[in-house]
């Protein structure tokens, strides 16, 4: 049950979550022999001033979330997760855009493997791992993580009426600090 609202492009939500997690298969340590319950409180804050969701040229995106799972609230685990990300976009020319991103995650207490922060590969999905080039997707699992990246995007063609409407050339540089301490 989440309750929230939006004011001036800022979304705030707070609530109670109860999830039943069942994972079949897998190998140790990424295995659960029985279903587990994750219950607790969630606080989420999002602020978005992007001019376009798919290919922004200006604006910022701020995302912040705190999750507290506790046996007292009906969970099989006691832990907290804090995560935040900030992306800013700047277009020096019509066809070129720079993106600057900083993302961090912190946890306290023993996490089940599916609640850890994952990094590696390149993903455009919000629910996927944090992008970190040079590694395979989900290669790094961490309890604390920090990533800073700069991306340059240059539009090489735009044909709105064709099958391939737009083409881009990307350049990405990122660095990370990762810890498995609980």
C-alpha positions as CSV (number, residue, x, y, z in Angstrom):
1,X,0.0,0.0,0.0
2,X,1.7,3.2,-1.2
3,X,0.3,6.7,-0.7
4,X,1.8,9.7,-2.4
5,X,1.4,12.7,-4.6
6,X,3.1,15.1,-7.0
7,X,3.9,18.8,-6.5
8,X,5.9,20.9,-8.9
9,X,7.4,17.9,-10.8
10,X,8.3,16.2,-7.5
11,X,6.7,12.9,-6.6
12,X,6.7,11.6,-3.0
13,X,5.3,8.2,-2.0
14,X,5.4,6.4,1.3
15,X,3.9,3.1,2.3
16,X,4.0,-0.5,3.5
17,X,5.1,-3.3,1.1
18,X,4.8,-7.0,1.5
19,X,6.3,-9.3,-1.1
20,X,6.5,-13.1,-1.3
21,X,9.7,-14.1,-3.0
22,X,9.9,-17.6,-4.5
23,X,13.0,-18.5,-6.5
24,X,13.3,-21.9,-8.2
25,X,16.6,-23.3,-9.3
26,X,19.9,-21.4,-9.1
27,X,23.1,-22.3,-7.4
28,X,24.6,-21.3,-4.0
29,X,24.7,-18.5,-2.9
30,X,22.0,-17.4,-5.3
31,X,19.4,-19.8,-4.2
32,X,16.4,-19.9,-1.8
33,X,15.0,-23.3,-0.8
34,X,11.7,-21.9,0.4
35,X,9.6,-18.8,-0.3
36,X,10.6,-15.8,1.7
37,X,8.6,-12.7,2.9
38,X,9.9,-9.2,2.5
39,X,7.8,-6.8,4.5
40,X,8.5,-3.2,5.5
41,X,8.3,0.5,4.8
42,X,9.3,2.3,1.7
43,X,9.9,6.0,1.1
44,X,10.4,7.2,-2.5
45,X,11.1,10.7,-3.9
46,X,11.5,11.5,-7.6
47,X,12.0,14.8,-9.3
48,X,12.1,15.0,-13.1
49,X,12.6,18.1,-15.2
50,X,13.7,16.2,-18.4
51,X,12.5,17.7,-21.7
52,X,12.1,14.1,-23.2
53,X,12.0,10.8,-21.4
54,X,13.6,8.7,-24.1
55,X,16.4,11.0,-25.3
56,X,16.6,14.0,-23.0
57,X,18.6,17.1,-24.1
58,X,18.1,19.2,-21.0
59,X,16.9,18.9,-17.4
60,X,17.7,16.7,-14.4
61,X,16.3,13.5,-12.9
62,X,16.6,12.8,-9.2
63,X,15.6,9.5,-7.7
64,X,15.8,8.6,-4.0
65,X,14.4,5.6,-2.2
66,X,14.7,4.1,1.3
67,X,13.5,0.6,2.2
68,X,13.3,-0.8,5.7
69,X,12.5,-4.5,6.0
70,X,12.0,-5.8,9.5
71,X,10.8,-8.9,11.3
72,X,8.7,-6.6,13.4
73,X,6.8,-5.6,10.2
74,X,6.3,-9.3,9.1
75,X,9.5,-9.8,7.1
76,X,11.9,-12.8,7.2
77,X,14.8,-10.3,7.1
78,X,16.0,-7.2,9.0
79,X,17.8,-4.8,6.7
80,X,17.6,-1.3,5.2
81,X,18.5,-0.1,1.7
82,X,19.2,3.5,0.7
83,X,19.6,4.4,-3.0
84,X,19.9,7.7,-4.9
85,X,20.7,8.8,-8.4
86,X,21.1,12.2,-10.1
87,X,21.4,12.7,-13.9
88,X,21.8,16.0,-15.6
89,X,21.7,16.7,-19.3
90,X,23.3,19.5,-21.3
91,X,23.2,20.0,-25.1
92,X,26.0,22.3,-26.5
93,X,24.6,21.8,-30.1
94,X,21.3,20.6,-31.6
95,X,22.6,17.1,-32.3
96,X,24.9,16.6,-29.3
97,X,24.2,15.9,-25.6
98,X,26.3,15.3,-22.5
99,X,24.9,13.4,-19.6
100,X,26.4,13.5,-16.1
101,X,25.2,10.8,-13.6
102,X,26.0,10.0,-10.0
103,X,24.4,7.0,-8.3
104,X,24.9,5.5,-4.9
105,X,23.4,2.6,-2.8
106,X,24.0,1.8,0.8
107,X,22.6,-1.1,2.8
108,X,22.7,-2.1,6.5
109,X,22.1,-5.6,7.7
110,X,22.3,-9.0,5.9
111,X,20.6,-8.7,2.5
112,X,19.2,-11.6,0.5
113,X,21.1,-11.9,-2.8
114,X,18.2,-10.5,-4.8
115,X,18.2,-7.3,-2.8
116,X,21.9,-6.5,-3.3
117,X,23.0,-3.7,-5.7
118,X,24.2,-5.1,-9.1
119,X,26.5,-3.5,-11.5
120,X,27.9,-4.4,-14.9
121,X,27.1,-4.2,-18.6
122,X,24.9,-1.5,-20.1
123,X,21.2,-1.4,-19.3
124,X,18.6,1.2,-20.1
125,X,16.2,-0.3,-17.7
126,X,15.5,1.3,-14.3
127,X,15.1,-2.1,-12.7
128,X,18.3,-3.6,-14.2
129,X,21.8,-3.4,-12.9
130,X,23.7,-0.1,-12.7
131,X,25.5,0.4,-15.9
132,X,29.3,-0.2,-15.6
133,X,31.1,-0.8,-18.9
134,X,33.9,-3.4,-19.0
135,X,31.9,-6.0,-17.0
136,X,29.3,-8.5,-17.9
137,X,25.7,-7.8,-16.9
138,X,25.1,-8.3,-13.2
139,X,28.8,-9.3,-12.8
140,X,29.3,-7.3,-9.6
141,X,27.0,-7.7,-6.5
142,X,27.5,-5.2,-3.7
143,X,26.1,-4.0,-0.4
144,X,27.4,-0.5,-1.0
145,X,28.0,1.1,-4.4
146,X,28.8,4.4,-5.9
147,X,29.1,5.1,-9.7
148,X,29.9,8.3,-11.5
149,X,29.6,8.5,-15.3
150,X,29.7,10.9,-18.2
151,X,28.0,10.1,-21.5
152,X,28.3,11.9,-24.8
153,X,25.5,11.2,-27.4
154,X,25.6,12.5,-31.0
155,X,22.7,12.1,-33.4
156,X,24.1,10.8,-36.7
157,X,20.8,10.7,-38.6
158,X,17.1,11.5,-38.2
159,X,14.5,10.1,-40.6
160,X,11.1,10.3,-38.8
161,X,9.2,8.5,-41.6
162,X,11.6,5.5,-41.9
163,X,11.9,2.2,-40.0
164,X,15.1,3.4,-38.3
165,X,13.9,6.8,-37.2
166,X,17.1,8.0,-35.4
167,X,20.7,6.9,-35.1
168,X,23.1,7.8,-32.3
169,X,26.8,7.5,-31.6
170,X,27.5,7.0,-27.8
171,X,30.6,7.5,-25.8
172,X,30.6,6.5,-22.1
173,X,33.1,6.8,-19.2
174,X,32.4,5.6,-15.7
175,X,34.1,4.8,-12.4
176,X,32.8,2.9,-9.4
177,X,33.4,2.1,-5.8
178,X,31.9,-1.2,-4.6
179,X,31.9,-2.9,-1.2
180,X,30.5,-6.2,0.0
181,X,30.7,-5.3,3.7
182,X,27.3,-5.6,5.6
